[in-house]
């Protein structure tokens, strides 16, 4: 039996911890560390370990939509 491939969605730095917990409770994903090469400002080429949600493609796409909506609400509240 073939395993379904898993996909990662990098979590934007600064996302409130409470939203990370919401996503983990609501969706079938795990949090993983992903080394990511940065290419902006004075960090050109630096590699940083970022967090990502990992899961099936459909689920990760739902997570992305949900998280962007929640972040927009959070920003509007400020």
C-alpha positions as CSV (number, residue, x, y, z in Angstrom):
1,X,0.0,0.0,0.0
2,X,1.4,3.4,-1.0
3,X,1.6,6.1,1.6
4,X,0.0,9.4,0.8
5,X,2.5,12.2,0.5
6,X,2.6,14.8,3.2
7,X,2.8,18.5,2.7
8,X,4.2,21.3,4.8
9,X,2.8,24.8,5.4
10,X,5.4,27.2,6.9
11,X,3.9,29.0,9.9
12,X,4.5,32.7,9.5
13,X,6.7,34.0,12.4
14,X,4.7,35.9,15.0
15,X,1.5,33.8,14.7
16,X,-0.1,33.7,18.2
17,X,0.5,30.5,20.1
18,X,-3.3,30.2,20.8
19,X,-3.9,30.0,17.0
20,X,-1.3,27.2,16.7
21,X,-3.2,25.2,19.3
22,X,-6.5,25.9,17.6
23,X,-5.2,24.5,14.4
24,X,-3.9,21.4,16.1
25,X,-7.2,20.8,17.8
26,X,-9.3,21.4,14.7
27,X,-7.2,19.7,11.9
28,X,-5.3,16.5,11.5
29,X,-1.8,18.0,11.2
30,X,1.4,18.0,13.2
31,X,3.9,20.7,13.9
32,X,7.4,20.1,12.5
33,X,10.6,22.1,12.4
34,X,11.7,23.0,8.8
35,X,15.1,24.5,8.0
36,X,14.4,27.4,5.6
37,X,16.9,29.6,3.7
38,X,16.0,33.3,4.0
39,X,16.5,35.7,1.2
40,X,15.6,39.2,2.4
41,X,17.2,42.2,4.0
42,X,20.5,41.4,5.8
43,X,19.6,37.7,6.2
44,X,20.5,36.7,2.6
45,X,21.3,33.0,2.7
46,X,20.8,32.5,6.4
47,X,19.1,29.2,7.3
48,X,16.6,29.4,10.1
49,X,14.5,26.7,11.6
50,X,10.9,27.6,11.2
51,X,7.7,25.7,12.3
52,X,5.4,24.2,9.8
53,X,2.1,22.3,9.8
54,X,2.4,18.9,8.1
55,X,-0.4,16.8,6.8
56,X,-2.3,15.6,3.7
57,X,-2.6,18.2,1.0
58,X,-6.3,18.8,1.3
59,X,-6.0,19.3,5.1
60,X,-3.0,21.6,4.8
61,X,-4.9,23.7,2.2
62,X,-7.8,24.0,4.7
63,X,-5.4,24.9,7.5
64,X,-3.9,27.7,5.3
65,X,-7.3,29.2,4.6
66,X,-8.4,28.9,8.2
67,X,-5.2,30.4,9.6
68,X,-5.2,33.4,7.1
69,X,-8.8,34.1,8.1
70,X,-8.0,34.0,11.8
71,X,-4.9,36.2,11.3
72,X,-7.0,38.8,9.4
73,X,-9.5,38.8,12.3
74,X,-6.7,39.1,14.9
75,X,-5.2,42.1,13.0
76,X,-8.6,43.8,12.6
77,X,-9.1,43.5,16.4
78,X,-6.0,45.5,17.1
